[in-house]
């Protein structure tokens, strides 16, 4: 019964590998929101779900 916890965690990780890795970091989000305020623009919702899109948005709006 003791192995049920770690085994379940491993099984969940295999179902959705890297789900957290694809999300933008808190620093990216904070920087993008600061840029958006300065430039009076809105960060698109999809950027909050994908770190690559967030990075591209930041690069285009520096």
CHARMM-style PDB file with segment names, atoms N, HN, CA, C and O in Angstrom:
ATOM      1  N   UNK     1       0.818  -1.192   0.000  1.00  0.00      PROA
ATOM      2  CA  UNK     1       0.000   0.000   0.000  1.00  0.00      PROA
ATOM      3  C   UNK     1       0.865   1.261   0.000  1.00  0.00      PROA
ATOM      4  O   UNK     1       0.432   2.310  -0.477  1.00  0.00      PROA
ATOM      5  N   UNK     2       2.068   1.164   0.525  1.00  0.00      PROA
ATOM      6  HN  UNK     2       2.419   0.312   0.912  1.00  0.00      PROA
ATOM      7  CA  UNK     2       2.949   2.321   0.589  1.00  0.00      PROA
ATOM      8  C   UNK     2       3.386   2.792  -0.795  1.00  0.00      PROA
ATOM      9  O   UNK     2       3.661   3.978  -0.977  1.00  0.00      PROA
ATOM     10  N   UNK     3       3.455   1.894  -1.766  1.00  0.00      PROA
ATOM     11  HN  UNK     3       3.232   0.930  -1.617  1.00  0.00      PROA
ATOM     12  CA  UNK     3       3.916   2.242  -3.108  1.00  0.00      PROA
ATOM     13  C   UNK     3       2.806   2.827  -3.978  1.00  0.00      PROA
ATOM     14  O   UNK     3       3.075   3.270  -5.094  1.00  0.00      PROA
ATOM     15  N   UNK     4       1.595   2.836  -3.504  1.00  0.00      PROA
ATOM     16  HN  UNK     4       1.376   2.476  -2.597  1.00  0.00      PROA
ATOM     17  CA  UNK     4       0.484   3.342  -4.314  1.00  0.00      PROA
ATOM     18  C   UNK     4       0.633   4.832  -4.608  1.00  0.00      PROA
ATOM     19  O   UNK     4       0.304   5.266  -5.712  1.00  0.00      PROA
ATOM     20  N   UNK     5       1.111   5.620  -3.667  1.00  0.00      PROA
ATOM     21  HN  UNK     5       1.378   5.268  -2.769  1.00  0.00      PROA
ATOM     22  CA  UNK     5       1.275   7.064  -3.857  1.00  0.00      PROA
ATOM     23  C   UNK     5       2.266   7.396  -4.952  1.00  0.00      PROA
ATOM     24  O   UNK     5       1.896   8.049  -5.928  1.00  0.00      PROA
ATOM     25  N   UNK     6       3.510   6.970  -4.827  1.00  0.00      PROA
ATOM     26  HN  UNK     6       3.811   6.440  -4.034  1.00  0.00      PROA
ATOM     27  CA  UNK     6       4.495   7.272  -5.866  1.00  0.00      PROA
ATOM     28  C   UNK     6       4.132   6.683  -7.223  1.00  0.00      PROA
ATOM     29  O   UNK     6       4.380   7.309  -8.254  1.00  0.00      PROA
ATOM     30  N   UNK     7       3.556   5.503  -7.234  1.00  0.00      PROA
ATOM     31  HN  UNK     7       3.355   4.996  -6.396  1.00  0.00      PROA
ATOM     32  CA  UNK     7       3.165   4.888  -8.503  1.00  0.00      PROA
ATOM     33  C   UNK     7       2.081   5.710  -9.186  1.00  0.00      PROA
ATOM     34  O   UNK     7       2.103   5.885 -10.404  1.00  0.00      PROA
ATOM     35  N   UNK     8       1.144   6.206  -8.411  1.00  0.00      PROA
ATOM     36  HN  UNK     8       1.125   6.063  -7.421  1.00  0.00      PROA
ATOM     37  CA  UNK     8       0.076   7.023  -8.975  1.00  0.00      PROA
ATOM     38  C   UNK     8       0.633   8.341  -9.518  1.00  0.00      PROA
ATOM     39  O   UNK     8       0.206   8.804 -10.576  1.00  0.00      PROA
ATOM     40  N   UNK     9       1.575   8.939  -8.809  1.00  0.00      PROA
ATOM     41  HN  UNK     9       1.922   8.563  -7.950  1.00  0.00      PROA
ATOM     42  CA  UNK     9       2.196  10.182  -9.264  1.00  0.00      PROA
ATOM     43  C   UNK     9       2.943   9.945 -10.576  1.00  0.00      PROA
ATOM     44  O   UNK     9       2.845  10.752 -11.501  1.00  0.00      PROA
ATOM     45  N   UNK    10       3.684   8.849 -10.658  1.00  0.00      PROA
ATOM     46  HN  UNK    10       3.763   8.194  -9.907  1.00  0.00      PROA
ATOM     47  CA  UNK    10       4.408   8.513 -11.890  1.00  0.00      PROA
ATOM     48  C   UNK    10       3.442   8.289 -13.049  1.00  0.00      PROA
ATOM     49  O   UNK    10       3.705   8.719 -14.172  1.00  0.00      PROA
ATOM     50  N   UNK    11       2.330   7.619 -12.778  1.00  0.00      PROA
ATOM     51  HN  UNK    11       2.117   7.270 -11.866  1.00  0.00      PROA
ATOM     52  CA  UNK    11       1.346   7.361 -13.826  1.00  0.00      PROA
ATOM     53  C   UNK    11       0.748   8.667 -14.341  1.00  0.00      PROA
ATOM     54  O   UNK    11       0.565   8.825 -15.548  1.00  0.00      PROA
ATOM     55  N   UNK    12       0.441   9.598 -13.450  1.00  0.00      PROA
ATOM     56  HN  UNK    12       0.589   9.469 -12.470  1.00  0.00      PROA
ATOM     57  CA  UNK    12      -0.109  10.888 -13.860  1.00  0.00      PROA
ATOM     58  C   UNK    12       0.902  11.685 -14.676  1.00  0.00      PROA
ATOM     59  O   UNK    12       0.535  12.346 -15.647  1.00  0.00      PROA
ATOM     60  N   UNK    13       2.156  11.628 -14.290  1.00  0.00      PROA
ATOM     61  HN  UNK    13       2.455  11.091 -13.501  1.00  0.00      PROA
ATOM     62  CA  UNK    13       3.207  12.355 -15.007  1.00  0.00      PROA
ATOM     63  C   UNK    13       3.358  11.826 -16.429  1.00  0.00      PROA
ATOM     64  O   UNK    13       3.632  12.589 -17.355  1.00  0.00      PROA
ATOM     65  N   UNK    14       3.178  10.520 -16.598  1.00  0.00      PROA
ATOM     66  HN  UNK    14       2.956   9.900 -15.846  1.00  0.00      PROA
ATOM     67  CA  UNK    14       3.300   9.923 -17.934  1.00  0.00      PROA
ATOM     68  C   UNK    14       2.113  10.276 -18.823  1.00  0.00      PROA
ATOM     69  O   UNK    14       2.254  10.347 -20.044  1.00  0.00      PROA
ATOM     70  N   UNK    15       0.949  10.498 -18.225  1.00  0.00      PROA
ATOM     71  HN  UNK    15       0.834  10.440 -17.233  1.00  0.00      PROA
ATOM     72  CA  UNK    15      -0.231  10.862 -19.006  1.00  0.00      PROA
ATOM     73  C   UNK    15      -0.104  12.246 -19.627  1.00  0.00      PROA
ATOM     74  O   UNK    15      -0.585  12.473 -20.738  1.00  0.00      PROA
ATOM     75  N   UNK    16       0.532  13.161 -18.931  1.00  0.00      PROA
ATOM     76  HN  UNK    16       0.923  12.977 -18.029  1.00  0.00      PROA
ATOM     77  CA  UNK    16       0.628  14.540 -19.404  1.00  0.00      PROA
ATOM     78  C   UNK    16       2.043  15.080 -19.177  1.00  0.00      PROA
ATOM     79  O   UNK    16       2.253  15.968 -18.351  1.00  0.00      PROA
ATOM     80  N   UNK    17       3.016  14.529 -19.926  1.00  0.00      PROA
ATOM     81  HN  UNK    17       2.845  13.807 -20.597  1.00  0.00      PROA
ATOM     82  CA  UNK    17       4.391  14.964 -19.688  1.00  0.00      PROA
ATOM     83  C   UNK    17       4.625  16.393 -20.165  1.00  0.00      PROA
ATOM     84  O   UNK    17       4.193  16.778 -21.251  1.00  0.00      PROA
ATOM     85  N   UNK    18       5.296  17.149 -19.357  1.00  0.00      PROA
ATOM     86  HN  UNK    18       5.646  16.836 -18.475  1.00  0.00      PROA
ATOM     87  CA  UNK    18       5.661  18.500 -19.757  1.00  0.00      PROA
ATOM     88  C   UNK    18       4.541  19.508 -19.781  1.00  0.00      PROA
ATOM     89  O   UNK    18       4.707  20.578 -20.366  1.00  0.00      PROA
ATOM     90  N   UNK    19       3.427  19.221 -19.184  1.00  0.00      PROA
ATOM     91  HN  UNK    19       3.292  18.351 -18.709  1.00  0.00      PROA
ATOM     92  CA  UNK    19       2.302  20.164 -19.202  1.00  0.00      PROA
ATOM     93  C   UNK    19       2.700  21.469 -18.533  1.00  0.00      PROA
ATOM     94  O   UNK    19       2.346  22.550 -19.006  1.00  0.00      PROA
ATOM     95  N   UNK    20       3.423  21.369 -17.452  1.00  0.00      PROA
ATOM     96  HN  UNK    20       3.710  20.491 -17.069  1.00  0.00      PROA
ATOM     97  CA  UNK    20       3.856  22.576 -16.758  1.00  0.00      PROA
ATOM     98  C   UNK    20       5.003  23.257 -17.492  1.00  0.00      PROA
ATOM     99  O   UNK    20       5.161  24.475 -17.408  1.00  0.00      PROA
ATOM    100  N   UNK    21       5.800  22.477 -18.208  1.00  0.00      PROA
ATOM    101  HN  UNK    21       5.672  21.488 -18.276  1.00  0.00      PROA
ATOM    102  CA  UNK    21       6.939  23.034 -18.924  1.00  0.00      PROA
ATOM    103  C   UNK    21       6.518  23.936 -20.071  1.00  0.00      PROA
ATOM    104  O   UNK    21       7.286  24.811 -20.472  1.00  0.00      PROA
ATOM    105  N   UNK    22       5.335  23.751 -20.603  1.00  0.00      PROA
ATOM    106  HN  UNK    22       4.711  23.041 -20.277  1.00  0.00      PROA
ATOM    107  CA  UNK    22       4.896  24.556 -21.740  1.00  0.00      PROA
ATOM    108  C   UNK    22       4.286  25.889 -21.316  1.00  0.00      PROA
ATOM    109  O   UNK    22       4.084  26.772 -22.150  1.00  0.00      PROA
ATOM    110  N   UNK    23       3.997  26.037 -20.047  1.00  0.00      PROA
ATOM    111  HN  UNK    23       4.161  25.320 -19.370  1.00  0.00      PROA
ATOM    112  CA  UNK    23       3.409  27.286 -19.558  1.00  0.00      PROA
ATOM    113  C   UNK    23       4.489  28.331 -19.352  1.00  0.00      PROA
ATOM    114  O   UNK    23       5.611  27.995 -18.972  1.00  0.00      PROA
ATOM    115  N   UNK    24       4.166  29.603 -19.601  1.00  0.00      PROA
ATOM    116  HN  UNK    24       3.255  29.876 -19.910  1.00  0.00      PROA
ATOM    117  CA  UNK    24       5.167  30.656 -19.394  1.00  0.00      PROA
ATOM    118  C   UNK    24       5.528  30.794 -17.916  1.00  0.00      PROA
ATOM    119  O   UNK    24       4.727  30.489 -17.033  1.00  0.00      PROA
ATOM    120  N   UNK    25       6.739  31.255 -17.672  1.00  0.00      PROA
ATOM    121  HN  UNK    25       7.390  31.503 -18.390  1.00  0.00      PROA
ATOM    122  CA  UNK    25       7.179  31.446 -16.292  1.00  0.00      PROA
ATOM    123  C   UNK    25       6.497  32.677 -15.696  1.00  0.00      PROA
ATOM    124  O   UNK    25       5.952  33.513 -16.417  1.00  0.00      PROA
ATOM    125  N   UNK    26       6.538  32.769 -14.395  1.00  0.00      PROA
ATOM    126  HN  UNK    26       6.981  32.090 -13.809  1.00  0.00      PROA
ATOM    127  CA  UNK    26       5.937  33.936 -13.735  1.00  0.00      PROA
ATOM    128  C   UNK    26       6.669  35.216 -14.131  1.00  0.00      PROA
ATOM    129  O   UNK    26       6.058  36.281 -14.219  1.00  0.00      PROA
ATOM    130  N   UNK    27       7.980  35.114 -14.371  1.00  0.00      PROA
ATOM    131  HN  UNK    27       8.477  34.249 -14.300  1.00  0.00      PROA
ATOM    132  CA  UNK    27       8.742  36.289 -14.800  1.00  0.00      PROA
ATOM    133  C   UNK    27       8.327  36.732 -16.198  1.00  0.00      PROA
ATOM    134  O   UNK    27       8.230  37.930 -16.465  1.00  0.00      PROA
ATOM    135  N   UNK    28       8.076  35.764 -17.104  1.00  0.00      PROA
ATOM    136  HN  UNK    28       8.155  34.791 -16.888  1.00  0.00      PROA
ATOM    137  CA  UNK    28       7.606  36.114 -18.443  1.00  0.00      PROA
ATOM    138  C   UNK    28       6.261  36.828 -18.367  1.00  0.00      PROA
ATOM    139  O   UNK    28       6.047  37.846 -19.024  1.00  0.00      PROA
ATOM    140  N   UNK    29       5.369  36.287 -17.566  1.00  0.00      PROA
ATOM    141  HN  UNK    29       5.543  35.460 -17.032  1.00  0.00      PROA
ATOM    142  CA  UNK    29       4.029  36.865 -17.443  1.00  0.00      PROA
ATOM    143  C   UNK    29       4.113  38.280 -16.877  1.00  0.00      PROA
ATOM    144  O   UNK    29       3.465  39.195 -17.385  1.00  0.00      PROA
ATOM    145  N   UNK    30       4.902  38.456 -15.836  1.00  0.00      PROA
ATOM    146  HN  UNK    30       5.428  37.713 -15.423  1.00  0.00      PROA
ATOM    147  CA  UNK    30       5.028  39.782 -15.223  1.00  0.00      PROA
ATOM    148  C   UNK    30       5.612  40.789 -16.211  1.00  0.00      PROA
ATOM    149  O   UNK    30       5.141  41.924 -16.293  1.00  0.00      PROA
ATOM    150  N   UNK    31       6.642  40.377 -16.965  1.00  0.00      PROA
ATOM    151  HN  UNK    31       7.025  39.456 -16.898  1.00  0.00      PROA
ATOM    152  CA  UNK    31       7.266  41.272 -17.927  1.00  0.00      PROA
ATOM    153  C   UNK    31       6.297  41.615 -19.052  1.00  0.00      PROA
ATOM    154  O   UNK    31       6.216  42.771 -19.467  1.00  0.00      PROA
ATOM    155  N   UNK    32       5.562  40.625 -19.549  1.00  0.00      PROA
ATOM    156  HN  UNK    32       5.627  39.686 -19.211  1.00  0.00      PROA
ATOM    157  CA  UNK    32       4.593  40.854 -20.616  1.00  0.00      PROA
ATOM    158  C   UNK    32       3.486  41.802 -20.152  1.00  0.00      PROA
ATOM    159  O   UNK    32       3.077  42.692 -20.897  1.00  0.00      PROA
ATOM    160  N   UNK    33       3.004  41.613 -18.930  1.00  0.00      PROA
ATOM    161  HN  UNK    33       3.337  40.890 -18.325  1.00  0.00      PROA
ATOM    162  CA  UNK    33       1.952  42.489 -18.414  1.00  0.00      PROA
ATOM    163  C   UNK    33       2.457  43.918 -18.238  1.00  0.00      PROA
ATOM    164  O   UNK    33       1.722  44.877 -18.475  1.00  0.00      PROA
ATOM    165  N   UNK    34       3.714  44.054 -17.820  1.00  0.00      PROA
ATOM    166  HN  UNK    34       4.311  43.276 -17.627  1.00  0.00      PROA
ATOM    167  CA  UNK    34       4.298  45.389 -17.686  1.00  0.00      PROA
ATOM    168  C   UNK    34       4.433  46.059 -19.062  1.00  0.00      PROA
ATOM    169  O   UNK    34       4.119  47.240 -19.212  1.00  0.00      PROA
ATOM    170  N   UNK    35       4.901  45.298 -20.067  1.00  0.00      PROA
ATOM    171  HN  UNK    35       5.155  44.339 -19.945  1.00  0.00      PROA
ATOM    172  CA  UNK    35       4.984  45.828 -21.434  1.00  0.00      PROA
ATOM    173  C   UNK    35       3.605  46.234 -21.954  1.00  0.00      PROA
ATOM    174  O   UNK    35       3.442  47.284 -22.576  1.00  0.00      PROA
ATOM    175  N   UNK    36       2.623  45.383 -21.687  1.00  0.00      PROA
ATOM    176  HN  UNK    36       2.755  44.530 -21.182  1.00  0.00      PROA
ATOM    177  CA  UNK    36       1.265  45.653 -22.167  1.00  0.00      PROA
ATOM    178  C   UNK    36       0.725  46.953 -21.574  1.00  0.00      PROA
ATOM    179  O   UNK    36       0.076  47.732 -22.273  1.00  0.00      PROA
ATOM    180  N   UNK    37       0.987  47.186 -20.302  1.00  0.00      PROA
ATOM    181  HN  UNK    37       1.514  46.553 -19.735  1.00  0.00      PROA
ATOM    182  CA  UNK    37       0.534  48.440 -19.676  1.00  0.00      PROA
ATOM    183  C   UNK    37       1.226  49.639 -20.299  1.00  0.00      PROA
ATOM    184  O   UNK    37       0.583  50.641 -20.611  1.00  0.00      PROA
ATOM    185  N   UNK    38       2.532  49.537 -20.480  1.00  0.00      PROA
ATOM    186  HN  UNK    38       3.054  48.723 -20.227  1.00  0.00      PROA
ATOM    187  CA  UNK    38       3.295  50.651 -21.044  1.00  0.00      PROA
ATOM    188  C   UNK    38       2.850  50.954 -22.467  1.00  0.00      PROA
ATOM    189  O   UNK    38       2.691  52.117 -22.837  1.00  0.00      PROA
ATOM    190  N   UNK    39       2.648  49.907 -23.268  1.00  0.00      PROA
ATOM    191  HN  UNK    39       2.778  48.962 -22.968  1.00  0.00      PROA
ATOM    192  CA  UNK    39       2.291  50.078 -24.683  1.00  0.00      PROA
ATOM    193  C   UNK    39       0.781  50.160 -24.911  1.00  0.00      PROA
ATOM    194  O   UNK    39       0.318  50.327 -26.040  1.00  0.00      PROA
ATOM    195  N   UNK    40       0.020  50.040 -23.816  1.00  0.00      PROA
ATOM    196  HN  UNK    40       0.395  49.905 -22.899  1.00  0.00      PROA
ATOM    197  CA  UNK    40      -1.450  50.052 -23.890  1.00  0.00      PROA
ATOM    198  C   UNK    40      -1.973  48.999 -24.867  1.00  0.00      PROA
ATOM    199  O   UNK    40      -2.754  49.283 -25.776  1.00  0.00      PROA
ATOM    200  N   UNK    41      -1.511  47.787 -24.639  1.00  0.00      PROA
ATOM    201  HN  UNK    41      -0.876  47.557 -23.902  1.00  0.00      PROA
ATOM    202  CA  UNK    41      -1.914  46.635 -25.446  1.00  0.00      PROA
ATOM    203  C   UNK    41      -2.385  45.536 -24.513  1.00  0.00      PROA
ATOM    204  O   UNK    41      -2.235  45.622 -23.295  1.00  0.00      PROA
ATOM    205  N   UNK    42      -2.953  44.509 -25.104  1.00  0.00      PROA
ATOM    206  HN  UNK    42      -3.075  44.439 -26.094  1.00  0.00      PROA
ATOM    207  CA  UNK    42      -3.434  43.363 -24.339  1.00  0.00      PROA
ATOM    208  C   UNK    42      -2.602  42.143 -24.729  1.00  0.00      PROA
ATOM    209  O   UNK    42      -2.355  41.904 -25.912  1.00  0.00      PROA
ATOM    210  N   UNK    43      -2.179  41.388 -23.746  1.00  0.00      PROA
ATOM    211  HN  UNK    43      -2.379  41.582 -22.786  1.00  0.00      PROA
ATOM    212  CA  UNK    43      -1.490  40.129 -24.009  1.00  0.00      PROA
ATOM    213  C   UNK    43      -2.557  39.105 -24.383  1.00  0.00      PROA
ATOM    214  O   UNK    43      -3.478  38.873 -23.600  1.00  0.00      PROA
ATOM    215  N   UNK    44      -2.457  38.483 -25.565  1.00  0.00      PROA
ATOM    216  HN  UNK    44      -1.709  38.672 -26.201  1.00  0.00      PROA
ATOM    217  CA  UNK    44      -3.464  37.492 -25.964  1.00  0.00      PROA
ATOM    218  C   UNK    44      -3.544  36.318 -24.985  1.00  0.00      PROA
ATOM    219  O   UNK    44      -2.538  35.900 -24.412  1.00  0.00      PROA
ATOM    220  N   UNK    45      -4.748  35.799 -24.807  1.00  0.00      PROA
ATOM    221  HN  UNK    45      -5.565  36.138 -25.273  1.00  0.00      PROA
ATOM    222  CA  UNK    45      -4.963  34.699 -23.863  1.00  0.00      PROA
ATOM    223  C   UNK    45      -4.095  33.486 -24.167  1.00  0.00      PROA
ATOM    224  O   UNK    45      -3.607  32.832 -23.245  1.00  0.00      PROA
ATOM    225  N   UNK    46      -3.894  33.173 -25.452  1.00  0.00      PROA
ATOM    226  HN  UNK    46      -4.290  33.703 -26.201  1.00  0.00      PROA
ATOM    227  CA  UNK    46      -3.121  31.976 -25.803  1.00  0.00      PROA
ATOM    228  C   UNK    46      -1.666  32.082 -25.343  1.00  0.00      PROA
ATOM    229  O   UNK    46      -0.995  31.067 -25.158  1.00  0.00      PROA
ATOM    230  N   UNK    47      -1.184  33.301 -25.162  1.00  0.00      PROA
ATOM    231  HN  UNK    47      -1.729  34.126 -25.312  1.00  0.00      PROA
ATOM    232  CA  UNK    47       0.190  33.486 -24.675  1.00  0.00      PROA
ATOM    233  C   UNK    47       0.343  33.021 -23.231  1.00  0.00      PROA
ATOM    234  O   UNK    47       1.436  32.630 -22.820  1.00  0.00      PROA
ATOM    235  N   UNK    48      -0.729  33.060 -22.469  1.00  0.00      PROA
ATOM    236  HN  UNK    48      -1.616  33.378 -22.803  1.00  0.00      PROA
ATOM    237  CA  UNK    48      -0.676  32.613 -21.081  1.00  0.00      PROA
ATOM    238  C   UNK    48      -0.675  31.088 -20.975  1.00  0.00      PROA
ATOM    239  O   UNK    48      -0.479  30.545 -19.887  1.00  0.00      PROA
ATOM    240  N   UNK    49      -0.891  30.394 -22.090  1.00  0.00      PROA
ATOM    241  HN  UNK    49      -1.050  30.834 -22.973  1.00  0.00      PROA
ATOM    242  CA  UNK    49      -0.914  28.935 -22.095  1.00  0.00      PROA
ATOM    243  C   UNK    49       0.328  28.325 -22.735  1.00  0.00      PROA
ATOM    244  O   UNK    49       0.552  27.121 -22.612  1.00  0.00      PROA
ATOM    245  N   UNK    50       1.147  29.145 -23.424  1.00  0.00      PROA
ATOM    246  HN  UNK    50       0.965  30.123 -23.523  1.00  0.00      PROA
ATOM    247  CA  UNK    50       2.304  28.601 -24.130  1.00  0.00      PROA
ATOM    248  C   UNK    50       3.512  29.517 -23.987  1.00  0.00      PROA
ATOM    249  O   UNK    50       3.459  30.690 -24.356  1.00  0.00      PROA
ATOM    250  N   UNK    51       4.575  28.987 -23.461  1.00  0.00      PROA
ATOM    251  HN  UNK    51       4.618  28.034 -23.160  1.00  0.00      PROA
ATOM    252  CA  UNK    51       5.775  29.773 -23.195  1.00  0.00      PROA
ATOM    253  C   UNK    51       6.407  30.295 -24.483  1.00  0.00      PROA
ATOM    254  O   UNK    51       6.953  31.398 -24.489  1.00  0.00      PROA
ATOM    255  N   UNK    52       6.344  29.525 -25.579  1.00  0.00      PROA
ATOM    256  HN  UNK    52       5.900  28.629 -25.574  1.00  0.00      PROA
ATOM    257  CA  UNK    52       6.896  29.974 -26.849  1.00  0.00      PROA
ATOM    258  C   UNK    52       6.138  31.166 -27.413  1.00  0.00      PROA
ATOM    259  O   UNK    52       6.740  32.117 -27.911  1.00  0.00      PROA
ATOM    260  N   UNK    53       4.814  31.106 -27.331  1.00  0.00      PROA
ATOM    261  HN  UNK    53       4.325  30.333 -26.927  1.00  0.00      PROA
ATOM    262  CA  UNK    53       3.999  32.230 -27.812  1.00  0.00      PROA
ATOM    263  C   UNK    53       4.239  33.477 -26.970  1.00  0.00      PROA
ATOM    264  O   UNK    53       4.301  34.590 -27.493  1.00  0.00      PROA
ATOM    265  N   UNK    54       4.372  33.280 -25.661  1.00  0.00      PROA
ATOM    266  HN  UNK    54       4.322  32.376 -25.237  1.00  0.00      PROA
ATOM    267  CA  UNK    54       4.636  34.421 -24.777  1.00  0.00      PROA
ATOM    268  C   UNK    54       5.967  35.061 -25.131  1.00  0.00      PROA
ATOM    269  O   UNK    54       6.075  36.286 -25.175  1.00  0.00      PROA
ATOM    270  N   UNK    55       6.975  34.250 -25.383  1.00  0.00      PROA
ATOM    271  HN  UNK    55       6.887  33.254 -25.347  1.00  0.00      PROA
ATOM    272  CA  UNK    55       8.285  34.755 -25.737  1.00  0.00      PROA
ATOM    273  C   UNK    55       8.235  35.561 -27.036  1.00  0.00      PROA
ATOM    274  O   UNK    55       8.854  36.620 -27.140  1.00  0.00      PROA
ATOM    275  N   UNK    56       7.496  35.053 -28.023  1.00  0.00      PROA
ATOM    276  HN  UNK    56       6.993  34.193 -27.939  1.00  0.00      PROA
ATOM    277  CA  UNK    56       7.360  35.759 -29.301  1.00  0.00      PROA
ATOM    278  C   UNK    56       6.628  37.078 -29.109  1.00  0.00      PROA
ATOM    279  O   UNK    56       7.009  38.089 -29.698  1.00  0.00      PROA
ATOM    280  N   UNK    57       5.571  37.077 -28.283  1.00  0.00      PROA
ATOM    281  HN  UNK    57       5.262  36.256 -27.805  1.00  0.00      PROA
ATOM    282  CA  UNK    57       4.823  38.314 -28.049  1.00  0.00      PROA
ATOM    283  C   UNK    57       5.725  39.357 -27.391  1.00  0.00      PROA
ATOM    284  O   UNK    57       5.713  40.528 -27.770  1.00  0.00      PROA
ATOM    285  N   UNK    58       6.507  38.921 -26.402  1.00  0.00      PROA
ATOM    286  HN  UNK    58       6.517  37.970 -26.094  1.00  0.00      PROA
ATOM    287  CA  UNK    58       7.415  39.846 -25.723  1.00  0.00      PROA
ATOM    288  C   UNK    58       8.422  40.422 -26.709  1.00  0.00      PROA
ATOM    289  O   UNK    58       8.669  41.628 -26.712  1.00  0.00      PROA
ATOM    290  N   UNK    59       9.007  39.566 -27.547  1.00  0.00      PROA
ATOM    291  HN  UNK    59       8.807  38.587 -27.544  1.00  0.00      PROA
ATOM    292  CA  UNK    59       9.987  40.041 -28.529  1.00  0.00      PROA
ATOM    293  C   UNK    59       9.390  41.069 -29.497  1.00  0.00      PROA
ATOM    294  O   UNK    59      10.049  42.043 -29.860  1.00  0.00      PROA
ATOM    295  N   UNK    60       8.151  40.847 -29.908  1.00  0.00      PROA
ATOM    296  HN  UNK    60       7.615  40.056 -29.613  1.00  0.00      PROA
ATOM    297  CA  UNK    60       7.501  41.769 -30.849  1.00  0.00      PROA
ATOM    298  C   UNK    60       7.079  43.078 -30.187  1.00  0.00      PROA
ATOM    299  O   UNK    60       6.861  44.074 -30.877  1.00  0.00      PROA
ATOM    300  N   UNK    61       6.963  43.089 -28.881  1.00  0.00      PROA
ATOM    301  HN  UNK    61       7.139  42.280 -28.320  1.00  0.00      PROA
ATOM    302  CA  UNK    61       6.431  44.268 -28.197  1.00  0.00      PROA
ATOM    303  C   UNK    61       7.420  44.958 -27.280  1.00  0.00      PROA
ATOM    304  O   UNK    61       7.020  45.762 -26.437  1.00  0.00      PROA
ATOM    305  N   UNK    62       8.694  44.666 -27.423  1.00  0.00      PROA
ATOM    306  HN  UNK    62       9.019  44.014 -28.107  1.00  0.00      PROA
ATOM    307  CA  UNK    62       9.711  45.334 -26.597  1.00  0.00      PROA
ATOM    308  C   UNK    62       9.840  46.781 -26.985  1.00  0.00      PROA
ATOM    309  OT1 UNK    62      10.646  47.507 -26.402  1.00  0.00      PROA
TER     310      UNK     62
END
